[in-house]
Amino acid sequence: MEYFHITDCRVLCDIEIKKEFWEIEFEEKNEVPEGYVSSDYESKGFVESNLIQDFPLRGKGVFLRIKKRRWRHKATKKIIKRDFSFIADGSKFTQELSDFLKGASGYKARYHEQYSQLLQRKEQDSTTPL
């Protein structure tokens, strides 16, 4: 929680698969990454949000919507942003969940199958303009 605020948390239900799930939204704080002089940079909003899956909570799927900031150098116009390693490379899982599922042989396929349709629908909903 060092870099984020929780901006929303809700329990939702997918009617098609009759499953409740948590969606927690995190927004990166407006603090320039270490090693950069904050007065040289200005916030330029957020990059496209990521929706990733984490460990279930009380039997409900957990999806984290991560809104990462970007900053622009005032003179050079170079964009900087933090690199968050808690998201597994090429995955829709947190690194910790991905590592757990790799060690749980057949569990990974069942777990992914259970929530993959829900994750796809959530991603489509987030890209649909209002």
N, C-alpha and C positions, 0 to 999 in steps of 0.2 A: 504493500500500500504506500510505499515510499514515493512512487511516481504518479499515483492515480487517485481520483475521487470516485466513489460509487455514486452515479447519477440516477440510477434506476434499478429496481429489483422487483420482480413480479413472478408469480406462479401463473402459468398459462396452461391451457389444455388444447391438445390437438384432437379435434372431433373425429377425424378419419381413423386415427390409430388408437383413440381413446386412452391417451397417456397425458398425464400432467408433467410439466417440466418447469425448471427455473430458468429465467433469463436475467442475467445481471449485467448491467452496463457500466463500464469503466471509462472515464475520460482522463487523459493524461493532464497532469497539472501544467500550468503555464510557467515552467521553470526551465531555462536553457540548460542543456546537458553540461556536466562537469567538463572543465577544460576550455570552455568558451566564455567570453566576456559578455554578460547579458546586455550591456548597453550598446553592443555592436549588432545585436540581432533583434528582429521583430517577429512576433508570432504571425504565422500565415494560415492559421486555422488547422484543419485536420486532414490527414490522408484518408483514403477510403477505409471504413471500419472493417475489422476482422470479426468473424463469428467463429469461435472455437469451442470445442466440447471439453469439459473437465469431468472429474470423478462425480458419480451420482451422489445426491444428497438425500438421505432418507428414502431411497428407492426411486427418486425422481431424477430425470436427466438434468444436467446443468450445462447451460450454454453461456459463454462469456462474450459480450460484445465489447471489443476493445477499440477505443477511438484514440489513435496516436496523433500527436501534434507534429507540426513541422515549423521551423524557424528559418528566416531568410536574413543573410548578412546584409546590412544596410548599404554598404559600399559595393561589394562584389556581386551581390544578388545570389550567392551560393546558398542552397538549401541544406539544412542539417536536420537530422531526426535521430532519436535513440534506436538502438538495436536491442530488441527484447528477446532474450534466448529462452524464455519460458514457453514459447510456441515452437513445437517440433517442426523442423524443416520439411516443407512439402506436405504438411499435415493440417488437419482441422482439429487436432488434439493439442492439449498442453503437453509440454515435454515430459512431465511427470506421468501423466496418464498414458502417453505413448510408450514409455519405458515399461510401465506396469503391464500393459496389454501384450507387449512383445514377449514377456516372460510367462504369460498365462495361456500358452498354446491355443486351444480351440476357443477360448473365451473371447479373443479379439474379434473373430468373425461374428459371433453372436451379438456382442456388444455393439459393433458397428452397424450390423443389420438392424438392430432394434431402433437405433436413433438416426440412421442415415437419411431416411425419407423426411423426417422432421427437420434435420439440418438443412437439407436441400430446399424445403419450403420456406424456412426462415431466411435463407440467403436470397431467394427470389423475392420475398416480401420486402427485404431491405433495399432492393434495387428498383422496385416499382415506384415511379414518381407519384406523389400525392395529388 
